[in-house]
């Protein structure tokens, strides 16, 4: 179902993990110049970088401090990003690639202290998640997603277009949360169920999040109703109400447009 960026089912060696870390001086001037949160996992020990899954290239070329980057949009909405590559990329923007395809070679372009691959997973673009956790799910033997409930068609690109989101920090998860009309419709649907008792105003606050956790119990969430949205809450939504609304992606706990719009449609909104 997937391979690591070295093209095999065996994880390559890691030189730096995802998460908090001290800022690094990449140009030798004595002043650290990188973020104190590492947005990907750094891999070493191989040269040829390969696509972890099939998809469409959406970035291919120089991209500021990322150096030469390739980014691939996959069918489940995730975007895998490959930074600091050598200039002779093997793919171009808009190109379809297959799992394991050679997309370029490991380099040290951009803000980098040596040759390595900075492998990042976004879902959607601009929102990073732990690549090791994501890949563990993609490499596992995951059964096919259940079919949508009777009378509910699978979500399409048109279903998820035009809605607004904002970036937030959840319970160990950085993700995008609905705002505006999308948030208001989800609130209205939960109010109709009797699990949301605040203003239907599109403002996504603690009471909305607690109602979301209540809704997630349909899909197996058993945690506290504390308003801290994390992976288990999202899995509950994906296995429950989002499936009723046509969500056909994996129950991976990664919230993006298709999950939230599945919830919206599953609530009749």
C-alpha positions in Angstrom: 0.0 0.0 0.0 3.0 2.3 0.6 6.8 2.3 0.8 9.2 4.5 2.7 11.0 7.3 0.8 13.9 4.9 0.1 11.5 2.8 -2.0 11.4 -0.2 0.4 9.2 -1.5 3.2 12.1 -1.0 5.6 12.3 2.4 7.3 15.6 4.2 6.6 17.9 5.6 9.3 16.7 8.7 11.1 19.0 11.6 11.8 16.4 13.9 13.4 12.8 13.2 14.5 9.6 15.2 14.1 8.8 17.6 17.0 10.5 20.2 19.3 14.3 20.6 19.0 16.8 23.3 19.5 17.3 25.8 16.6 20.3 24.9 14.4 23.0 27.1 12.8 22.9 26.0 9.2 25.3 28.6 7.7 28.1 28.6 10.3 27.7 32.2 11.4 27.1 31.3 15.0 23.4 32.2 15.0 20.8 29.5 14.9 18.4 30.0 12.0 16.0 27.1 12.0 12.6 26.7 13.7 12.5 25.2 17.2 9.8 22.7 16.0 11.0 20.2 13.4 8.1 19.8 10.9 9.3 16.5 9.4 11.6 13.5 9.9 15.1 13.6 8.5 16.3 10.4 6.8 19.8 9.4 5.8 21.6 6.3 4.4 20.2 6.3 0.8 20.5 8.4 -2.3 17.5 7.9 -4.5 14.3 9.4 -3.1 11.1 7.6 -4.1 7.4 8.5 -3.9 5.8 6.7 -0.9 2.5 6.4 -2.7 0.9 7.2 -6.1 -0.3 10.7 -6.6 0.1 14.0 -8.4 3.1 16.3 -8.1 2.0 19.8 -6.9 5.5 21.3 -6.2 8.7 20.5 -8.1 11.6 23.0 -7.8 13.3 25.5 -5.5 11.2 26.5 -2.5 13.1 28.9 -0.3 14.6 27.4 2.9 13.2 24.0 1.9 15.7 23.9 -0.9 14.7 21.8 -3.9 11.3 20.3 -3.1 8.9 17.8 -4.5 5.4 17.6 -3.0 2.9 14.9 -4.0 -0.9 15.0 -3.4 -2.3 11.6 -2.7 -5.8 10.2 -3.2 -6.6 10.3 0.6 -5.9 14.1 0.6 -2.4 13.8 2.3 0.5 15.6 0.8 4.0 14.1 1.2 6.9 16.6 0.9 10.5 15.9 0.1 13.0 18.7 1.0 16.7 19.6 0.4 16.9 17.5 -2.8 19.6 17.9 -5.5 18.6 20.2 -8.4 18.1 17.5 -11.0 14.6 16.5 -10.0 13.1 13.6 -11.9 9.5 14.9 -11.9 7.6 18.1 -12.8 4.5 19.8 -11.4 1.3 18.2 -12.6 2.9 14.8 -13.3 1.3 11.6 -12.0 3.7 9.3 -10.2 3.3 5.8 -9.0 4.4 4.2 -5.7 8.2 3.8 -5.5 8.9 6.1 -8.5 12.3 7.8 -8.4 11.5 11.5 -8.0 15.0 12.9 -7.2 18.1 12.5 -5.1 19.1 13.4 -1.6 20.9 16.7 -1.2 21.7 19.6 1.1 19.9 22.5 -0.6 18.1 25.2 1.4 18.6 25.4 5.2 20.5 22.2 5.7 23.7 21.3 7.5 24.4 18.1 5.4 22.9 15.7 2.9 19.6 14.3 4.1 15.9 14.0 3.2 13.5 16.1 5.3 10.3 14.1 4.8 7.1 15.9 5.8 3.4 15.0 5.7 0.8 17.7 5.3 -3.0 17.2 5.5 -3.9 19.7 4.0 -1.0 21.7 2.6 0.6 23.8 5.4 -0.4 21.6 8.3 2.3 19.1 9.3 1.9 15.8 11.1 4.3 13.2 12.5 5.5 11.3 9.4 6.3 8.1 11.3 2.8 7.9 12.7 1.3 8.6 9.3 3.5 6.0 7.5 2.8 3.4 10.2 -0.9 3.6 9.2 -0.2 3.6 5.5 2.1 0.6 5.7 -0.2 -1.4 7.9 -2.7 -3.9 6.5 -5.7 -1.5 6.6 -9.0 -3.0 5.5 -10.9 -1.2 2.8 -13.0 1.8 4.1 -16.7 0.9 4.7 -19.1 2.0 2.0 -21.0 5.2 2.7 -24.4 4.8 4.3 -27.3 4.0 2.0 -28.3 7.1 0.0 -25.0 8.9 0.7 -22.6 9.2 -2.2 -18.9 9.4 -1.7 -17.5 12.9 -1.3 -16.1 14.6 -4.3 -13.8 17.5 -4.8 -16.9 19.7 -5.3 -18.1 18.8 -1.8 -15.0 20.1 -0.1 -14.4 23.2 -2.2 -15.0 26.7 -0.9 -15.1 26.0 2.8 -12.8 27.9 5.3 -10.5 26.6 8.0 -8.0 27.8 10.5 -4.8 26.2 11.8 -5.0 25.1 15.5 -3.0 23.0 18.0 -5.1 20.1 19.3 -4.3 17.4 21.8 -0.9 16.5 20.4 -2.1 17.3 16.9 -1.7 20.3 14.6 -4.6 20.5 12.2 -7.2 22.6 10.4 -10.5 23.3 12.0 -13.7 24.5 10.3 -14.6 28.2 10.4 -17.4 30.4 9.1 -20.3 28.7 7.3 -18.9 25.2 7.5 -18.5 25.5 11.3 -22.0 27.0 11.6 -23.5 24.1 9.6 -21.8 21.5 11.8 -22.9 23.3 14.9 -26.5 23.3 13.6 -26.4 19.6 12.9 -25.2 18.8 16.4 -27.8 21.2 17.9 -30.4 19.3 16.0 -29.2 16.1 17.6 -29.3 17.7 21.1 -25.6 17.5 21.8 -24.7 21.1 21.2 -26.2 23.8 23.4 -24.5 27.1 22.5 -24.8 29.7 19.8 -24.9 28.5 16.2 -22.5 31.2 15.1 -19.6 29.5 13.3 -17.2 30.3 16.1 -15.5 27.0 17.0 -15.0 27.2 20.8 -14.8 24.8 23.7 -18.5 23.9 23.7 -18.3 23.1 20.0 -15.3 20.8 20.5 -17.0 19.0 23.4 -20.0 18.4 21.2 -17.6 17.1 18.5 -16.2 14.6 21.1 -19.7 13.5 22.0 -20.4 13.0 18.3 -17.2 11.0 18.0 -18.5 8.4 20.4 -20.6 7.0 17.5 -17.3 5.9 16.0 -15.7 4.4 19.1 -14.3 7.5 20.9 -14.2 6.8 24.6 -12.1 9.6 25.9 -13.1 12.6 28.1 -15.3 15.4 26.9 -12.6 18.0 27.6 -12.7 20.0 24.4 -9.1 18.9 23.5 -9.5 17.5 20.0 -6.9 14.8 19.2 -6.3 11.8 17.1 -8.8 9.5 18.9 -11.6 12.1 18.6 -11.0 12.4 14.8 -10.9 8.6 14.4 -14.2 8.4 16.1 -15.6 11.0 13.7 -14.1 9.2 10.7 -15.5 5.8 11.7 -18.9 7.3 12.6 -20.7 10.4 11.3 -18.1 11.2 8.6 -18.7 7.8 7.0 -22.4 8.5 7.0 -21.7 11.6 5.0 -19.7 9.9 2.3 -16.2 10.0 3.8 -14.3 7.0 2.4 -10.8 7.7 3.6 -8.8 5.9 6.3 -9.6 6.2 9.9 -6.2 7.7 10.6 -7.0 10.5 13.0 -5.8 13.1 10.5 -8.5 15.8 10.1 -8.8 17.5 6.7 -11.4 18.8 4.4 -12.9 15.3 3.5 -13.4 14.4 7.2 -15.1 17.7 8.1 -17.3 17.6 5.1 -18.3 14.0 5.7 -19.4 15.2 9.2 -21.3 18.1 7.7 -23.2 15.9 5.2 -23.6 13.1 7.8 -25.4 15.7 9.9 -27.7 16.6 7.0 -26.1 20.0 6.5 
